[in-house]
């Protein structure tokens, strides 16, 4: 069903989490490019829509969405999708849809294999004669930009461009917000903290304490100790909270915090950050695609399979890790929260790795 005469439109469907969506994005680029002679549509979470709209695809219209809903659990292909190629990246299992050549399932996880999802998507497309877009990362950065080095702007322009100056706000129950500039005395851009302590380039280091599963989170106390160590060097630690952390009222202590309203706001903050630190979570994948230096703390999952692009990785190097390929549902039921493979990653270990990537970045 990938012959160009077999269908009159395609729809790329992905309703997964941020990291999974970003892993599938190169496949969407490849498919929209290959089948540019027909109308291309997407169906995804509202917050993810800009990533596919940037490729020239259109949001799935209501009638097509209804037909897609009818597809799942049906015993035959819906008439409204008669000339539609439906592409669905997923993890382990093919969805319960009719066995039809108009449905193309791309498995992102194969039991016993630790290749990252985008490599498996590439393999699936190659098996169907669809050439992969090797320039996908350059296209992503062309569409969504990369880090802006503030040190090259000059003092006045850099201060005006700094996204954290007056931009950190209170959302929900996270409590009062300390302005970033109060972490330490702030002098001209490139000089922060006590006299004689010089830091060139962006000053903020973004810390992501959340993750898609509680057993992938690094202890908050560890994050706060890293924040203290960063502040002592004259950098500005900023905790970034997603909707789940805001809803739970996550307490980051005295440190500045940012709750972006959407992923475009999050990317704007990332582009001006010195570096990022987080666990195995979607924002770290986004930062990696934008070229932001950073350190990911891994425990139950495999860095080879899920490591963010270009990020340094720290682990506790335990023999039982990784213990899971997909972190949905229950796993490692005998382990506490957070598990030893994460609590065993020391603060000094993570800070040293972060210091190295900031020097290199």
C-alpha positions in Angstrom: 0.0 0.0 0.0 2.9 2.4 -0.4 2.6 2.5 -4.2 1.8 6.1 -5.2 -1.4 5.0 -7.1 -3.0 3.3 -4.2 -4.3 6.2 -2.2 -5.2 9.9 -2.5 -4.1 11.1 1.0 -2.2 10.0 4.0 -2.7 10.6 7.7 0.1 10.3 10.3 -1.4 9.4 13.7 0.5 9.7 17.0 -1.1 10.2 20.4 1.8 9.3 22.7 4.0 11.3 25.1 6.4 14.0 24.1 9.5 11.9 23.9 7.7 9.2 21.9 6.4 11.9 19.5 9.8 13.4 19.0 11.2 9.9 18.2 8.5 9.5 15.6 8.9 13.0 14.1 11.7 12.0 11.6 9.4 9.3 10.3 6.6 11.9 9.7 9.1 14.1 7.9 10.2 11.1 5.7 6.6 10.1 4.9 5.3 13.7 4.2 8.3 14.2 1.9 7.9 10.8 0.1 4.1 11.3 -0.5 4.2 15.1 -1.1 2.1 14.5 -4.2 -1.0 13.8 -2.1 -2.6 15.7 0.8 -0.9 14.9 4.1 -2.7 15.1 7.4 -1.8 14.4 11.1 -3.7 13.6 14.2 -1.9 14.1 17.5 -2.2 15.7 20.9 -3.1 19.4 20.6 0.2 20.5 22.2 2.2 18.4 19.6 0.4 19.8 16.6 2.9 22.6 15.7 5.6 20.0 15.2 3.7 18.4 12.3 2.1 21.6 11.0 5.7 22.8 10.5 6.1 20.1 7.9 3.3 21.4 5.8 0.7 18.8 6.9 -2.8 19.8 7.9 -4.7 18.8 11.1 -7.0 15.9 10.6 -10.5 17.2 9.8 -13.4 16.1 12.1 -14.9 13.6 9.6 -11.6 11.9 9.1 -11.1 11.8 12.8 -14.4 10.1 13.2 -13.4 7.5 10.6 -10.1 6.9 12.4 -12.0 6.4 15.7 -14.2 3.9 13.9 -11.2 2.0 12.6 -10.1 0.7 16.0 -11.9 -2.5 16.9 -13.6 -2.6 13.6 -13.8 -5.8 11.5 -13.5 -4.0 8.2 -11.9 -0.9 6.7 -14.2 2.2 7.1 -15.6 3.5 3.7 -14.5 7.1 4.6 -10.9 5.9 4.6 -11.1 4.0 1.4 -8.3 5.9 -0.3 -6.4 6.8 2.8 -3.0 5.5 4.0 -3.0 5.5 7.8 0.5 5.5 9.4 0.7 4.8 13.1 4.0 4.6 15.0 3.7 2.7 18.2 5.6 0.7 20.8 5.2 -3.0 21.3 1.8 -3.9 19.8 0.0 -3.2 16.6 -3.4 -1.6 17.4 -6.6 -3.6 17.0 -7.4 -2.6 13.5 -8.4 -4.6 10.4 -5.6 -6.3 8.6 -5.4 -4.1 5.6 -2.6 -2.7 3.5 -3.9 0.8 4.0 -2.7 0.6 7.6 1.0 1.0 8.2 2.2 0.2 11.7 5.7 1.3 12.6 7.0 -0.5 15.7 9.3 1.6 17.9 10.2 -1.1 20.3 11.1 -4.7 19.5 11.5 -7.2 22.4 15.1 -8.1 23.0 16.4 -5.2 20.9 17.7 -1.9 22.3 17.9 0.3 19.2 16.2 3.7 19.7 12.7 4.0 18.2 13.7 6.2 15.3 16.2 3.6 14.1 13.4 0.9 14.1 11.0 3.3 12.3 13.7 3.8 9.7 14.1 0.0 9.4 10.4 -0.5 8.9 10.2 2.2 6.2 13.2 0.9 4.4 11.6 -2.6 4.3 8.7 -0.9 2.4 11.1 0.9 0.0 10.7 4.3 1.6 14.0 6.2 1.8 14.8 7.8 5.2 15.5 11.6 5.4 19.0 11.6 6.7 18.8 15.3 7.1 16.0 15.2 9.6 17.9 16.8 12.4 19.0 19.7 10.3 15.3 20.1 9.2 14.2 20.0 12.8 16.6 22.8 13.8 15.7 24.8 10.7 12.1 24.7 11.7 12.5 25.2 15.5 15.8 26.8 15.9 18.6 26.1 18.4 20.4 27.7 21.3 21.0 31.5 21.0 24.4 32.3 22.6 23.6 35.4 24.6 27.2 36.3 25.1 27.5 37.3 21.4 24.6 39.8 21.6 26.3 42.5 23.7 25.2 43.4 27.2 22.0 45.4 26.6 20.6 43.1 23.9 21.5 40.0 25.9 19.7 41.3 29.0 16.6 42.1 26.9 16.7 38.7 25.3 17.1 36.7 28.5 13.8 34.8 28.7 13.9 34.5 32.5 14.1 38.2 33.3 10.7 38.8 34.6 9.2 35.8 32.8 9.1 33.3 35.6 5.6 33.1 36.8 3.4 31.3 39.3 1.0 28.7 38.0 -1.4 26.7 40.1 -0.1 25.7 43.5 3.6 26.1 43.0 3.7 29.1 45.3 5.5 32.4 45.1 8.3 32.6 42.6 11.8 33.9 43.2 13.2 35.9 40.3 16.2 34.3 38.7 18.3 37.3 39.2 18.1 36.9 43.0 20.2 33.7 43.0 23.3 35.9 43.4 24.4 39.4 42.6 24.2 39.9 38.8 26.7 42.0 37.0 27.2 42.5 33.2 26.3 39.5 31.0 29.2 37.2 31.2 29.9 38.1 34.8 27.7 36.9 37.6 28.1 36.1 41.3 31.0 37.5 43.4 33.5 39.8 41.8 36.0 37.9 39.8 33.7 35.0 39.0 33.3 35.0 35.3 30.8 33.0 33.3 30.5 33.6 29.5 27.3 32.9 27.6 23.9 32.0 29.0 23.6 31.8 32.7 20.5 29.7 33.4 20.7 25.9 33.8 17.3 24.3 33.5 16.5 21.4 35.8 13.7 19.0 34.9 12.6 17.0 38.0 9.6 15.3 36.4 9.4 12.2 34.3 6.6 10.1 32.6 6.8 7.5 35.4 7.6 7.9 39.1 10.2 5.2 38.9 12.2 7.3 36.4 12.5 10.3 38.6 15.8 11.3 40.3 15.2 12.4 44.0 14.2 16.1 44.4 16.8 16.4 47.2 19.5 15.5 44.6 18.2 18.2 42.2 18.2 20.8 45.0 21.8 20.0 45.9 22.8 20.4 42.3 21.0 23.7 42.2 22.9 24.9 45.2 26.2 23.8 43.7 25.3 25.6 40.4 24.4 28.8 42.3 27.8 28.8 44.1 29.5 28.9 40.7 27.5 31.9 39.6 25.1 30.1 37.4 21.3 30.4 37.7 19.5 27.1 38.4 15.8 27.2 37.2 13.4 24.3 37.9 11.1 23.7 35.0 7.7 22.1 35.9 5.3 20.4 33.5 1.6 20.2 34.0 1.9 17.0 36.1 4.4 18.6 38.5 2.2 21.8 38.8 -0.9 19.8 39.5 0.9 17.8 42.2 2.2 21.0 43.8 5.9 19.9 43.5 8.0 21.9 45.9 11.4 23.0 44.5 12.4 24.8 47.6 13.8 28.4 47.3 14.8 28.0 43.7 13.4 29.8 40.7 10.9 27.8 38.8 9.3 28.1 35.3 6.0 26.5 34.2 5.8 27.0 30.4 2.4 27.4 29.0 3.2 25.2 25.9 6.0 23.5 24.1 6.8 26.6 22.1 7.4 28.5 25.3 9.5 25.7 26.6 11.7 25.7 23.5 12.1 29.5 23.8 13.5 29.0 27.3 15.7 26.1 26.2 17.3 28.0 23.4 18.7 30.5 25.9 19.9 28.0 28.5 23.5 27.2 29.3 22.6 23.5 29.9 19.9 21.2 31.1 19.7 18.4 33.7 16.9 15.8 34.0 15.9 12.2 34.1 14.6 10.1 31.2 11.8 12.5 30.1 10.4 14.2 27.1 11.8 17.7 27.7 15.3 16.3 27.7 14.7 14.8 24.2 13.5 18.1 23.1 16.6 19.9 24.4 18.8 17.3 22.7 17.1 18.0 19.3 17.7 21.7 19.8 21.4 21.1 20.5 21.3 22.2 24.1 24.2 20.6 26.2 22.9 18.5 29.1 23.1 15.5 31.4 20.4 12.8 31.6 20.1 10.6 34.7 19.1 7.1 33.8 18.0 4.2 35.9 15.5 1.5 34.9 15.6 2.3 31.2 18.4 1.9 28.6 20.4 5.0 27.6 21.1 3.2 24.3 17.4 2.9 23.6 16.1 6.1 25.1 19.0 8.4 25.6 18.4 12.0 24.4 20.4 13.0 21.3 23.8 14.5 22.2 23.3 14.3 25.9 25.8 12.9 28.5 24.3 10.1 30.6 25.0 9.2 34.2 23.9 5.9 35.8 24.5 4.0 39.0 25.9 1.2 36.9 23.8 -1.5 38.6 23.7 -5.0 37.2 19.9 -5.1 37.2 19.7 -1.9 35.1 18.1 -1.5 32.6 15.2 -3.7 33.6 12.4 -2.5 31.3 12.0 -1.4 27.7 8.7 0.5 28.1 7.8 2.3 31.3 4.0 2.1 31.0 2.1 0.3 33.7 3.9 -1.5 36.6 7.5 -2.6 36.5 10.2 -3.3 39.1 7.5 -4.0 41.6 10.1 -5.0 44.3 11.8 -1.6 44.0 11.0 1.5 46.1 10.2 4.9 44.5 12.6 6.2 43.3 14.5 2.9 42.7 18.1 2.3 43.8 19.3 2.6 40.2 18.4 6.3 40.4 19.1 7.1 44.1 22.5 5.5 43.5 23.4 8.3 41.0 25.3 10.7 43.2 24.9 14.5 43.2 28.6 15.0 42.7 28.6 12.5 39.8 25.8 14.4 38.1 27.3 17.8 38.8 30.7 16.8 37.4 29.1 15.6 34.2 27.1 18.8 33.9 30.2 20.8 34.5 32.0 18.9 31.7 29.2 19.4 29.1 29.0 23.1 29.9 32.8 23.5 29.3 32.5 21.6 26.0 29.2 23.4 25.0 
